[in-house]
């Protein structure tokens, strides 16, 4: 820690305490009384504020803060990026690190990995870790979760979001938010809305029909507001129907605040505000990230002048301040009983490891190569630059300054110990790991000798493979530009650095090869998948990722992850690319695929994916034997009861997936849609009945003419099983009457 920092913080805290004490001494202010109703406290404090004090709460005074108001005991408000950990502090007016020594956090796996667990209880524990660490770091608002739907596998931030399905994404979002806010920290769901690509993200104008908006891209936000009670919503960079989302009247005023009744605050994405008049009138409550000076922000001096000149009624400012104050009171900023925080505790580390373990998806395991038997293996060749590459401190705004990060190689060594000889070969030339990067350079320098050096690395890897009993190849992507990184999308689905050819050579040298892929979404595998016996999708594992991988490889943990997104064989099989609807033309992106996102498209077009949505193998076997549906009475919820048996040799966990198929809809609908799921642990030989709710909303579509969700009279089929393409159980359901349902 900088030597001046701690005394300064103590002095500021003491000054603030004196300010609060002074207020208490003058009169018993209702806003300082935790026993008073929230709205009473908000109204009391609002009535005490001057115009300039109010304005201070609706725009930043540094990169991640708003100004303190000592006269009223209002502290400086700190927020932080943090979808998968509390971000390293930056300087007040720069994106460069502040150089603090107390801004480390536990690096959790990103949200695509959390979604791959299909475990909502674990999602709540995940959020609790983030909230606790944010509280300890004195952050009042944590800028997560991100819930944008994966429309294209090329999305540079796909790793930050929970995948392609709105129901799965909604369940992840609700559990995450509940965990964060249980710790006295406000969660911020983002990016509202239709921020589904990084290419031209600051300007692209997204055009889509209303059903697509409501059925695919808004459900997770709606669930965050209505079910989780999220306190903050962040607008996105892109435009929607011709208006920037941070100042979009339809999204912010009409849908979010009026229709959904959202009482909290809308914060801009950093630098996402473009116009004072639209920001004032169209629903923005807090402006962040516009370039300094801070008095020149759109909601600063220009807003003040507009009020004084009568252009804007004071009520517009009061509404924004009231929303900001609600969030501050709801997160107990003024209260002595705000929960204490903690950082990097054994419990936090254990949660990080469990998420990483349950996220790993076993994609292939021919011949039962996995799990590896330590008692029979005398040598392991670990090949691939990702086996030693640190991933947490990169990728954009979700980068974490982690206390530690267990690499895949370390995780394997932790399992093998002295029982076998482990060798490591980099295998391919990763520019970030080469000596050709100047300190501080944004991109690797050209390497005229890269071809020769790459071949040398590959030859060494092949030779190591020949000498080993088994090979663990750890490759995939990383967080460099044009891979899994904020600010840019991928260029294609191919593995970089010549990995496809390297994998073919390695498996030819040693058929007992396990391929482990680190990535935030799909990669092409067709050129080598048929020759490789075992494949694991490990995403990015966070601080404990290497330990999680080691425990999966050697059977300490049975894999239970399932894909939260479809893995296509070719990029052209994905809907936006099949239709030429990405990245847009002339500044406009038309979502031509409509409702047919992800598995919905593959179903409708009868395209065989490489691996389907919801897919994931195990070291044991699960048998689905019975599906029973309770009668769907008018106005009452139904339920699907699935009988599941672990018919294999090992204890394990399986996620039961339930889909609804309308048989004769009056409007175009996807062939089937995920509407319920539940993860259950079973001992070898054990049978359980998994009962999952199917409310009438599970049968509904959005009707733009009625501006409502409609469960249509008619016949439906309920399908249950282990993936979107493996649904052995079916049962009929008939709705006797059409009804409008709450959503």
Beta strands, then each sheet from edge to edge (+ up, - down):
strand 1: 65-66
strand 2: 77-81
strand 3: 141-143
strand 4: 186-192
strand 5: 205-207
strand 6: 232-235
strand 7: 239-240
strand 8: 243-244
strand 9: 265-267
strand 10: 361-365
strand 11: 379-383
strand 12: 421-425
strand 13: 470-476
strand 14: 513-518
strand 15: 534-537
strand 16: 588-590
strand 17: 622-629
strand 18: 638-646
strand 19: 652-662
strand 20: 673-682
strand 21: 687-694
strand 22: 700-703
strand 23: 708-711
strand 24: 714-721
strand 25: 729-735
strand 26: 739-741
sheet 1: 1+ 2- 3- 4- 6- 9-
sheet 2: 8+ 7- 5- 16-
sheet 3: 10+ 15- 14- 13- 11- 12-
sheet 4: 17+ 18- 21+
sheet 5: 20+ 19- 24+ 25-
sheet 6: 22+ 23- 26+
end
